[in-house]
Amino acid sequence: MKKYLFILGLAVAGLVTSCSPFQVRSDYSATANFTDYKTYLFRTDDLKLNDLDKDRVLNELAKQVQSKGLTSSQTPDIIINVKASHKKVQDVQSSSPYGMYGYGGPWGFGVGMNRTWTSNYNSGTIVVDMVDAKTNKLVWQGIGSGISVDSPKSKQKQIPEVVAEIMANYPPQKGK
């Protein structure tokens, strides 16, 4: 019985974690020693956002890196470069044809209808690059996409969520 409850628990956990509306991925240098990084500095030259969204990204990112044990410094161990972009997406959907009328059984004829509709929206992406301050080499990168940038209410909710999901992969677990 305990075995079945454990399997059920794993299945529920898998469903909960797979329900994210975002696509999040990360990559890292296998030679970097992430325990050496104790201090950070944000670099936001490439963060082309309005002030409201920039504050949302940086506030959540600061909260996340500080929860990982890093502290802000003007002489950092790691430089965190943050970028954002968005792209126009056109979603095309089509319904299956359905018959309006027919005649003649399986060898007869009939008329069917098919509906196609499109929706256009903008999808946002946030990229977090971590660069070793001594070597000036990229050691970790996290990317989160799927932010609904057309709605201010959605951005207020989704930006902190996607940043938290990106940073859940830091520090990386070797072999994953």
C-alpha positions as CSV (number, residue, x, y, z in Angstrom):
1,M,0.0,0.0,0.0
2,K,2.8,2.4,0.9
3,K,4.4,1.7,-2.5
4,Y,1.2,2.8,-4.3
5,L,0.9,6.0,-2.2
6,F,4.5,6.8,-3.1
7,I,3.8,6.3,-6.8
8,L,0.7,8.3,-6.6
9,G,2.6,11.1,-4.8
10,L,5.2,11.1,-7.6
11,A,2.5,11.3,-10.3
12,V,0.8,14.2,-8.6
13,A,4.2,16.0,-8.1
14,G,4.9,15.5,-11.8
15,L,1.5,16.9,-12.8
16,V,2.0,20.0,-10.6
17,T,5.4,20.8,-12.0
18,S,4.5,20.2,-15.6
19,C,1.6,22.6,-15.4
20,S,3.8,25.7,-15.8
21,P,2.9,28.0,-18.7
22,F,6.5,28.8,-19.2
23,Q,9.3,27.1,-21.0
24,V,12.4,27.2,-18.8
25,R,15.8,25.8,-19.4
26,S,19.4,26.3,-18.2
27,D,22.9,25.4,-19.1
28,Y,26.2,25.7,-17.1
29,S,29.9,25.2,-17.3
30,A,30.9,21.8,-15.9
31,T,34.2,23.2,-14.7
32,A,32.8,26.1,-12.7
33,N,32.8,25.8,-8.9
34,F,29.5,27.4,-7.9
35,T,30.3,27.3,-4.2
36,D,33.1,29.9,-4.8
37,Y,30.5,32.5,-5.8
38,K,29.4,34.6,-2.8
39,T,28.8,38.1,-4.2
40,Y,27.0,39.4,-7.3
41,L,26.5,42.6,-9.3
42,F,23.6,43.1,-11.7
43,R,24.4,44.3,-15.2
44,T,21.3,45.6,-16.9
45,D,22.7,47.3,-20.1
46,D,20.8,44.7,-22.2
47,L,17.6,44.9,-20.2
48,K,15.4,46.8,-22.6
49,L,12.2,47.0,-20.5
50,N,10.0,49.8,-19.2
51,D,10.8,50.9,-15.6
52,L,7.8,48.9,-14.1
53,D,8.9,45.6,-15.7
54,K,12.6,46.2,-15.0
55,D,11.8,46.6,-11.3
56,R,9.7,43.4,-11.4
57,V,12.5,41.4,-12.9
58,L,15.3,42.9,-10.8
59,N,13.4,42.7,-7.5
60,E,12.5,39.1,-8.0
61,L,16.0,38.2,-9.2
62,A,17.6,39.9,-6.2
63,K,15.2,38.0,-3.9
64,Q,16.1,34.7,-5.6
65,V,19.9,35.1,-5.7
66,Q,19.9,36.3,-2.1
67,S,17.9,33.2,-1.1
68,K,20.8,31.2,-2.7
69,G,23.3,32.8,-0.3
70,L,24.7,35.5,-2.6
71,T,25.1,39.1,-1.5
72,S,25.3,42.3,-3.6
73,S,28.7,43.8,-4.0
74,Q,30.6,46.4,-6.1
75,T,33.5,43.9,-6.3
76,P,31.5,40.7,-7.2
77,D,32.5,37.1,-7.7
78,I,29.8,36.8,-10.4
79,I,28.2,39.3,-12.7
80,I,24.5,38.7,-13.5
81,N,23.6,40.0,-16.9
82,V,19.9,40.2,-17.5
83,K,18.2,40.5,-20.9
84,A,14.6,40.5,-22.1
85,S,13.0,40.3,-25.5
86,H,9.6,39.6,-27.0
87,K,8.4,38.3,-30.3
88,K,5.1,38.4,-32.1
89,V,3.4,35.0,-32.2
90,Q,0.6,34.0,-34.6
91,D,-1.3,31.0,-33.4
92,V,-3.4,29.2,-36.1
93,Q,-6.0,26.7,-35.1
94,S,-8.3,24.6,-37.2
95,S,-11.4,22.6,-36.3
96,S,-12.1,19.2,-37.8
97,P,-14.6,19.1,-40.6
98,Y,-18.1,18.1,-39.7
99,G,-20.8,17.2,-42.1
100,M,-23.8,19.3,-42.8
101,Y,-25.6,16.8,-44.9
102,G,-25.0,13.7,-46.9
103,Y,-26.6,11.2,-49.1
104,G,-26.1,7.6,-50.2
105,G,-24.6,5.8,-47.1
106,P,-20.9,5.0,-47.0
107,W,-20.5,5.4,-50.8
108,G,-22.5,8.6,-51.1
109,F,-21.6,12.2,-51.1
110,G,-21.9,15.1,-48.6
111,V,-20.8,18.6,-47.6
112,G,-18.5,19.3,-44.7
113,M,-17.2,22.5,-43.1
114,N,-13.9,23.3,-41.6
115,R,-13.1,26.4,-39.4
116,T,-9.8,28.1,-39.1
117,W,-9.0,31.0,-36.8
118,T,-5.8,32.9,-35.8
119,S,-4.8,34.8,-32.7
120,N,-1.9,37.2,-32.5
121,Y,0.0,38.0,-29.3
122,N,3.4,38.9,-28.0
123,S,5.4,36.4,-26.0
124,G,8.3,37.5,-23.7
125,T,11.6,35.9,-22.8
126,I,14.0,36.6,-19.9
127,V,17.6,35.5,-20.1
128,V,19.8,35.4,-17.0
129,D,23.6,35.1,-17.7
130,M,26.0,34.6,-14.9
131,V,29.6,35.5,-15.8
132,D,32.6,34.8,-13.6
133,A,34.0,38.2,-12.7
134,K,37.7,37.0,-12.7
135,T,37.7,35.1,-16.0
136,N,34.9,37.0,-17.7
137,K,33.4,33.7,-18.9
138,L,29.8,32.6,-18.9
139,V,29.3,29.9,-16.2
140,W,25.5,29.6,-16.0
141,Q,22.6,30.7,-18.2
142,G,18.9,30.4,-17.5
143,I,16.1,31.2,-20.0
144,G,12.4,31.5,-19.4
145,S,9.9,32.2,-22.1
146,G,6.1,32.4,-22.5
147,I,5.4,35.6,-20.7
148,S,2.2,37.3,-21.9
149,V,3.5,40.8,-22.4
150,D,0.3,42.2,-23.9
151,S,-1.5,42.3,-20.5
152,P,-0.2,44.4,-17.6
153,K,-2.0,42.2,-15.1
154,S,-0.4,39.1,-16.6
155,K,3.1,40.7,-16.5
156,Q,2.7,41.6,-12.8
157,K,2.0,38.0,-12.0
158,Q,4.1,36.2,-14.6
159,I,7.5,38.0,-14.4
160,P,8.1,37.0,-10.8
161,E,6.9,33.5,-11.5
162,V,9.2,32.9,-14.5
163,V,12.2,34.5,-12.7
164,A,11.6,32.1,-9.8
165,E,11.4,29.1,-12.1
166,I,14.6,30.2,-13.9
167,M,16.5,30.5,-10.6
168,A,15.2,27.1,-9.3
169,N,17.9,25.6,-11.6
170,Y,20.7,27.6,-9.8
171,P,23.1,26.4,-8.6
172,P,23.0,23.5,-11.0
173,Q,23.0,19.9,-9.8
174,K,25.8,18.1,-11.5
175,G,24.6,15.4,-13.8
176,K,21.1,16.9,-14.3
